[in-house]
């Protein structure tokens, strides 16, 4: 695999694997990593030889979510002024979320260890998600005083039902692989998750491309209630609220306490 900004990239038999590889930080994602992921997805979208994309993490961990140190330092940098009532549409996070929304080929995820924040909300954009028994899924946004992101306020209720989604998002508590399977967040729990996910990707890659892409498009249109803009609006509304909440003194204290623990 080639590595750029802690993202391993490898192409084999029509499958692009994107692997979080910042093991010392539990694969926490920086802005430069988001940019690398976006570039990879945009390239894969145009590359007819790539049929399927897999997300996975190195070192027995999917991802600990956003690197808050990195995001706060970017926010305080005078060359990256804070956004309050408007959205910085050039931000790597925003561009990555749009790339996920607009991607036209199957997305698979292989989850081991922790999947925190975007590590879980990213899965809502994937078509097939597999985990091993070490996987722990967590969206602790409210515990930090912020809100849902990555379109999860729309996608999670659609995927697992409103009341379960409210339990996951409002309480922000961690969930085991068994709970994620029972609630419908993942497809299966397997022993060798990377190998199993690769096998599923191979099955998809060997199928007629046009049929797979057309079926996926129809599934996504149904998922969005035939209105792709609804997901776009959810992503933007979440960013606006998330940014507003980050300016609150109580949230700053909670975030700093989290960073210093």
PyMOL commands that set and color helices and strands:
alter all, ss='L'
color gray80, all
select helices_A, chain A and resi 23-25+31-46+68-76+92-102+118-125+141-144+152-160+162-171+177-183+193-206+209-223+228-246+249-260
alter helices_A, ss='H'
color red, helices_A
select strands_A, chain A and resi 2-4+7-12+15-20+52-57+106-111+114-116+128-131+136-138+175-176+188-189
alter strands_A, ss='S'
color yellow, strands_A
deselect
rebuild
show_as cartoon
